[in-house]
Amino acid sequence: MNMQNEARSGLLVKTSLAILVSGTFLMSGALAQDSDDGFGGDDGAPTTPPASEAEFDDSQNFVPLSELPVEDVYIKEAANLSEAEAREQLTAVSVTPDGKIEELAPDDAALKAMLEMVTTLEEGSEGDTSALSEPGSNEESDSFAELSNPAESVIGADTRVQVNNTTAYPFRTMGRIGIGCTGTLIGKRHVLTAAHCVYNIRTDKWYSNLKFSPGQSGASRPYGEIDWKRAIAVKGWTKNHQRNYDYAMIVLKKDIGNQLGWLGYGWKNPMPRYNININGYPGDKPFGTMWHSFCKMSIVTTYRLYYPCDTFGGNSGSADYVYFKSSKKRIIYGIHAYGVDGTGLNGGTRIRKPVFENLKKWKAKY
């Protein structure tokens, strides 16, 4: 386990999992799930008209989550969420490089899933294991270097390994974002990442440095640096600054996924404590190098996944994905977003059904 530089000893809020909204909300009954499958590649609601122009933050590096005025919401507040409040939280806000802003209301499926979730409260669970027919495998090691040496800022042994062959699938679907975060292709031009990698809630401005370099390895960008044409997050992050909505999408100008492929993403309820893979660009390693972590989820909550995988600043936006070796499927169930907190673990934003529905809608529209 290690500590990202997003995570520092003085997190803005250290509240118990028992009282935070991250306490688990599980719907009773049989396993519910859905996924949008990945693709290996050939090579290896009405819209609100633009109302204003955005101001951009031209910083070269994103602000770590620990330095942002993030709001944590208590269970009682979330349980009393009205339909209007839920609709606002899930409403997407997007920006284009020329500053045009557009809003996109959530569809009925996402809104219904959100309201069902907040009215079904079950605290204290640490993840379901009954549906764990396949626990999830580590990625094949052919693309990895030998085990890395411990880093000074890592607590305990550093178990990360460098990905040398970043042009192999699935590593070529992952890339470095100009602002210093990590993103993963989940469609032909659609990059999944963390919301704090596209929108700075301290300045309430969108980052402008959002070019995507898939498969970057040091100074080498085997597929170039691809321009972006739209960034999307939800008002739960851009307006209300809530940690639970720390997910985003960057839409590229080029359909690079048709060549490189992309990863699938999905949701499950209850959520098994799978073994997960995380690949990204940690800031404590040589610039632009990709590193791999593997571990088992420790805690599953309504909005978050917690795990002891080694990460560091720059991993923000990395996919928390499960590799089902028997079917060769890879499904993303979370987006890495923050380092060690009161749980003693690193964590990511969980892909719940409302998040899943939003991502599908954004892919279809943009």
N, C-alpha and C positions, 0 to 999 in steps of 0.2 A: 504494500500500500504506500502511496506517496501523497505529497501535497502539491497541488497546482499553485502557481503564483496568483491565480484568481482567489485562492483561499488563503486567508491570513488569520492570525490568531484573533483578530477583532472583527469578526463578521458583524454586519449591521444588526442582525437579529439572531439570537441563539435561543430558540424556543423549543420546547419539548415536542417530539413527534406526537405525543398523546394529545396535545392541544392545538397543533397546527393543522391547517387544512391538508397537509401532507399525510395526515392520518388516513388510513385506507377506507375508501368507499367501494364496496363490492356489491354487485347485484347477485342475488341468490339464484340458485338453479343451476342448470347445466352450463358448461363452458360456452361462452360467446366469443366469436372471433371473426376476423376478416383480414385479408391481405391483398396487396397490389404487387404482383410478382415482378422480379427483376428480369434483366435481359442481358445475355452474355456478349452481345455485340457481333457485328459481321467481321470486324477485324479484331482477332484475338477477343340564382336570385338576381335581379337586375342590378346593373352597375350604377353607382352614383357618378355623374359627370365630374371631371376634374374641376375642383373649386378654387384651388390656389396652387402656388408654386412653393416647393420645399426649399429650405436652407440646408446646405450640406456641411458636414464635418469632414474636412479634408485631411484629417490626421492619417499618419502612416501606420499607426498601431491602435488596435481597439482598447477601450478602457476595461480592465478586469472587472468581473462581476462584483468582487468584494469592495470595489471603490464606487459602486453605483448606488443611488438611493432606491434600492429595491424594496418593494412592499411585500410582506408576508401576511396572509389572510388566515384568520382563525376559523375553526370548524363551524361555529355557530353562525358566523357571517356567511360562509359559503352555503350552509344548509338552508339559509333564508333567501338565497338568490332568486330574484324575480325573473320572469320571462324577459322583461325589457333589459334587465341587467345582464342576463346570460347572452342575449342577442348582441349587446354592445361589446362584451368581452370577446366574443367570437368573430365580430366584424373585422374583416381584413382591410388593412390600409397598405397601399402600394405606391411606389414612387419610381419614376423613370429617370435616366441620367440628366434629362433636361429639366427636372424638378416638377413634373406634372404628377399630382396626387390623385388617387382614385380609391374609392371605398367599395367593398363588395360584401354584402350582407350574407350571413351564413344560411345554408339551405335548411329545410325542415328537419332532415335527418340529423344534422349536427346539433341543431337546437334541442331536438327531442332527447338525444343522447346526453347532452349536457344537463338538462333538467332531471332526467332519470337518475343520473349519477349523484347529483347533490341532494336528492330526496331519499337515497338509500345509503344509510350511514352504518359502517361497521368498523370500529376502531381496532387497532392493535395487531392486525394481521401482518405477517412478514413474508407473504407470498405463498401461493398454492403450489403443491408438488404432485397432486393427484393426476394432473394432465400431462406429466412429464414423461411421455413415452420415449422421447429422445432428448437428452439434456443439452445438446449443442456441442459442437466440436471446435477445437482450435484449428485455425487456418493451416493449410499445407505449408510445410517449412521450407520448401525449395526456394522461396523468394527471400528468406530471412538470412541475416548475418548471424554470427555467433552471439551468445548472450552478452548484453552490454555490461560495462563496468558501472558500479554504483555511482550515482550523481550525488553531489554534496547536499543538495536541497531535498533529497528523497529520504523519507522516513522508512528505515528498514531496507531490505534488499531491493534493488532495482531489477525487475524482471522483464523490462522492455527489450525487444529485439528490433534492430533496424531492418526495414524492408529494402532490400537491394534491387529487386526486379519490380520496379513500380509500373512497368508496362504490361505486367501480367494481370489477368482478371482475378480477383475483383479490385486490386489495388489501383488500377488505372481509372477506376470510377471515382476515386477519392483524390482530392487536390487541395492545394493551399489557396486561400482567399487573400487578396492583396492586403487587407487590413491586418492579417496575421492569424486568422482563424483557419479552421478546417471545414470542408464541405464534402458532400457525397451526392453523386448523380442518382436521382430516383426517377428520371425520365429522360427523354432525348435532349432536353435543354434545361432541366430543372434540378437545382442544387439544394439539398436540404442542409440547414445549418442552424445555429442558435440565433435568437433574436438580438442578443446583445452584440452579435457580430455584424449586424446591419443597421441597428438603430441605437444611438447613444442617449439613454434616458437622463443623463446628467445635463446634457445640453439641449435635449429634445430635438436632435438633428439626425438625419440619415447619414451614414458614412458614404463617401463617394468612391473609396478605393476598394471596389468589390470585384475586380477581375479574378478569374478562376483559372488556375494552372493544374489541370488533372495530371496525376502521376508525377508531379514534380519530385526531383531527387537532387538536392543541393542546388547548384546553379543551372542544372539541366531541366528544361521544360519540354519534354518529348512531344507534346501536343500543342505547344504554344501557350500563350496567355490570352484567354478568351474574354472579350468584352461582355458586360452585362446590359440587359435592356429593361429589367424591372426587379425591384426587391419588394418582398411582401412579408408583413408581420401582422399580428392582431392587436386590436385596441387594448386588450388585456395587458399587453406590454407597452405599446407606444403611448397610450393615454394614462392607464392606471398603474403602470410600472410594476406589475405583479410577477413574481418569480415563476409562478405556475404556468405562465404563457410564453416562456422563453424558447420559442421555436420560430423558424423563418424559412423562406425560400428565396433563392436568387434565380432569376430566369435569364439564360444566356442568349446572346445574339446568334449563336451557332448551334445547330443540332448535333453536337459532338457525341451525344449518347448513342446515336445510330451507329457510330464507329466503335466506341469504347464499351458500350453496354451500360447498364445501371443496376442498382440494387433494388430489391423489393422492400416494402415496409408494411407493417400490419399492427393490429391490436388484438389483445386477448383479455378476457375477464371471466374467471380469475386469471391472473398473470403468473405463470410458472417462474420459479427462480432459475432461469436458464444460465448456462455458461455463455458468456458474451465475448465478442471480439471488438476491439477499439483500435483504429488506425488513424494516425494524424501527425501533426507537425508541432511537437512540444518545443517550447521556447528555450529549454535548457540543453537542447541538443544542437549540433551544427546546423546552421541556417538551411532551411528548405529540405531537410531530410525527414523521411517518413518513418515512424516507429509504431510497433505493434504491441498491444497488451491483450491478455486473456485472463479471465477470472469468472467466478460464479457470482451472480447477483446475491446480495445479502438481505436487502429489505426492499419490498415493493409497496409503494403507497399510491394514493389516488393520482397524484400529479407527477410523482418522481420515482426513479429507480436508483438504488444505492448499491455500490460495489467497491471492492478493494483493488480494482485494476489500477496500475500505475499510470498517472497522467501528469500533465504540467500545462502551464499557460500556453496557448497555441493549439491545444487539443479541443478547445471550445468549438462546438459545432460538429465534432466527430460523431459518426454513427455508432450507436450501441446495437450491434447486430448479432444474430444467432446463425451459426452455420450448421445446417442440417445435412450432415455428410451423406446420409443414405439417399437423399433426393437431390443433393447438390444445390439446394436452395439456401439463399441468404436473405433473412428478413430483419429489417431494422425495427426495433421496438422502443428505442429512445434516442435522444440527442444529447450528447455529453455537454454539460453546461457549467458545472461548478466543482470546486475542490472540496477538501475536507471541511465538514461543519461539525455540529454537535454530535452527529452520529459516529464521527471518526472515520467516515468513508467519503469517497468521491461520488458524484451523482450526475444524473441526467434527467431531462424532461421526458416523461413517459408519453408515448403515443397512445392516447386514449381514443375511443371512438370519435368524439368530436374533433380531435386533431386529425385523425385519419380522414374524416369526411372533408375537412377543410383542405387538406393536401390534395385529395382527389379532385376537388373542385378547382383549385388553383392550376393544377396540371391541365385539366380539360379546357380552361379558359385562356390560359397564357402559354 
